[in-house]
Amino acid sequence: MSRLESMQRRITAQIDGLNWAAARIADLSGEVLELGLGNGRTYDHLRENLPDRRIWVIDRVLQPHPSCMPPAEDFLQGEADEMLRALAHRGVRAALAHYDFGYGIKEKDVAEGARLSPLIAALMVPGGIVVSQQPLTGFRPVRGPDTIAPDRYHFYQAL
Ligand SMILES: C[S@@+](CC[C@H](N)C(=O)[O-])C[C@H]1O[C@@H](n2cnc3c(N)ncnc32)[C@H](O)[C@@H]1O
């Protein structure tokens, strides 16, 4: 598969996965976590589809497309571990988390996902949905949309 095709699969998985998750949390109260702002594409999709939910955004850098700048009061700039602890300290409770951190080095990304999993779990309401680029631990795996290959994106429910 070419890198272009791989990129196409990733973007399709993100769109379908986030739409699926937004529908799944319709009856749950709670906020949203966007873990990895990057260019702001998935953040923009979340805010379009979940306009009534507060979206907390974490990234170590603030470099989105200018049209995708989160409100300053919803953006936490810094390392994920410390920022997730800061959200817990504020009492944030999330119905949906989208995990899109990563270096692009598989072993490092899997290890980081495992390390951050309990910090994310502490923020989730029971039954909340986690949509993730990386495998996470300590959540109940659930089958995402049929359009996404099972190992391409990961879907979990908070216990
Ligand atoms: C793949 S990009 C996110 C792409 C974004 N979701 C989008 O649609 O444009 C990953 C982002 O996560 C951030 N990041 C990765 N690991 C991090 C960590 N441990 N703490 C804070 N930010 C991190 C990087 O700075 C980068 O901007």
The ligand as a Tripos MOL2 file, in Angstrom:
@<TRIPOS>MOLECULE
LIG
   27    29     1     0     0
SMALL
NO_CHARGES

@<TRIPOS>ATOM
      1 C1         -0.6760   13.1640   14.5100 C.3       1 LIG1
      2 S1         -0.6360   14.7450   15.2270 S.3       1 LIG1
      3 C2         -2.3310   15.0880   15.5420 C.3       1 LIG1
      4 C3         -3.1160   15.3600   14.2870 C.3       1 LIG1
      5 C4         -4.4550   16.0120   14.5160 C.3       1 LIG1
      6 N1         -5.3700   15.1520   15.2760 N.3       1 LIG1
      7 C5         -5.0800   16.4670   13.2350 C.2       1 LIG1
      8 O1         -6.1180   15.9300   12.8070 O.co2     1 LIG1
      9 O2         -4.5400   17.4060   12.6210 O.co2     1 LIG1
     10 C6         -0.0190   14.4020   16.8280 C.3       1 LIG1
     11 C7          0.1170   15.6300   17.7240 C.3       1 LIG1
     12 O3          0.2880   15.1590   19.0570 O.3       1 LIG1
     13 C8          1.2750   15.9420   19.7050 C.3       1 LIG1
     14 N2          1.8770   15.0550   20.7220 N.ar      1 LIG1
     15 C9          2.4120   13.8120   20.5120 C.ar      1 LIG1
     16 N3          2.8040   13.2660   21.6540 N.ar      1 LIG1
     17 C10         2.4960   14.1670   22.6340 C.ar      1 LIG1
     18 C11         2.6640   14.1740   24.0540 C.ar      1 LIG1
     19 N4          3.2180   13.1290   24.6920 N.pl3     1 LIG1
     20 N5          2.2460   15.2480   24.7580 N.ar      1 LIG1
     21 C12         1.6920   16.3070   24.1030 C.ar      1 LIG1
     22 N6          1.5070   16.3640   22.7580 N.ar      1 LIG1
     23 C13         1.9140   15.3040   22.0420 C.ar      1 LIG1
     24 C14         2.2320   16.4060   18.6250 C.3       1 LIG1
     25 O4          2.8120   17.6350   18.9900 O.3       1 LIG1
     26 C15         1.3160   16.5110   17.4080 C.3       1 LIG1
     27 O5          0.8830   17.8430   17.2030 O.3       1 LIG1
@<TRIPOS>BOND
     1     1     2 1
     2     2     3 1
     3     2    10 1
     4     3     4 1
     5     4     5 1
     6     5     6 1
     7     5     7 1
     8     7     8 2
     9     7     9 1
    10    10    11 1
    11    11    12 1
    12    11    26 1
    13    12    13 1
    14    13    14 1
    15    13    24 1
    16    14    15 ar
    17    14    23 ar
    18    15    16 ar
    19    16    17 ar
    20    17    18 ar
    21    17    23 ar
    22    18    19 1
    23    18    20 ar
    24    20    21 ar
    25    21    22 ar
    26    22    23 ar
    27    24    25 1
    28    24    26 1
    29    26    27 1
@<TRIPOS>SUBSTRUCTURE
     1 LIG1         1 GROUP 0 **** ****
